Amino acid sequence: MAEESKPINALTTARNKLVEERRALAVAMALGYGRRRTDNSQTNDMREAFIGIQNTIEAIDRAIAHEKLIASESPRSFVVPTVETVPLGASRSGNGQ
């Protein structure tokens, strides 16, 4: 059983480090916005880095789910569930209510 959790532990450690990086980057971006530096190259670079980190975190989440699935005794499917994200203020029903 311990052998099966090694990939999950490694993925979880990597994810935790990326979350720390994302948080630090969010603080730096907020400082730039506070100083009204919203359209300079440094802020644009930070936004791109933030998106890249977030995409990597989401990929790791899918990898962890997949590792848990293949570690189970009798996997029913190798389809990894996805996480649905909803923009702030949006409705899940899709009709705006």
N, C-alpha and C positions, 0 to 999 in steps of 0.2 A: 504493500500500500504506500509506503514512504517513497518508493521509486516512482510511483504514478504521480505524486504531488510535486516532484522536482520541476517539471515544466511549468506548472501552475505557480509555484513559488517564484520562479525566475520571472515569469510574466508579471506577477503581482508586484515584485520589487521594481521592475522597469516602469510599470504603470505609476507607482507611487512617486518615483523620481520625476516622471514627466508631469504629474499633477503639481509637484512643487515648482517646476520650471514654468508651468502655465500660470500659476498664481503670481510668481515674481514678475512675469511678463505683463500680466494684467495690471499690476501696480505701476509698472513703468509706463504702460500705455495710458493709464489714468492720469499720471503726472503730466504727460505730454498733452493730453486733452485739456487738463486744467490750465496749462500755459498756452492754450489755443494753438498748439502745434499739431494740427490734425491732417495736414496735407504735405508734410515734408518727407523726405526720403527715409529718415530714421523711423518715423511713425509708420510709414507704409511697410518697411521691413519688419517691424515688430508685429504688425497685423498679419503679415504673411507667415511669420514664424509661429504666431499664436494658432492660426488655422492649421498649420502643419502639425503642431503638437497635439491639438485637439483631434485631428484625424488619426494620428498615431494612437492616442489613448483609446479611441473608439475601436480601432483595429485590434488592439490588445484585449479589450473587453470581449470582442468576438472570438479571439484566439483562446481566451480563458474558458469561455462557454464551450468551445469546441473541444478543448482538452478535457473538460469535465464530462462531456458527452462520450468521448471515446474511452475514457477511463471507467465509465459505468459498465456493469457486468453484461448488460444486454442492450446495447444502443438500438433504438428503433429506427433512427434515421441519422444521416450525417448532415442534415440541413441545420445550420446554426441559426438560432433565433436572432432577430435584429431588434435594435432599440429604436423606437419611433420618437423623434424629437418634434416638439411643437414650439414654434416661435412664441416669445412672450406676447401675451395679449391675444393669442389666437385660440380659437375654439377647436376642440378635438372632433366635434361633429361635422366640421367642414362647411357648415352653412353660416358661420360667422356669429352664431348666437351662443 
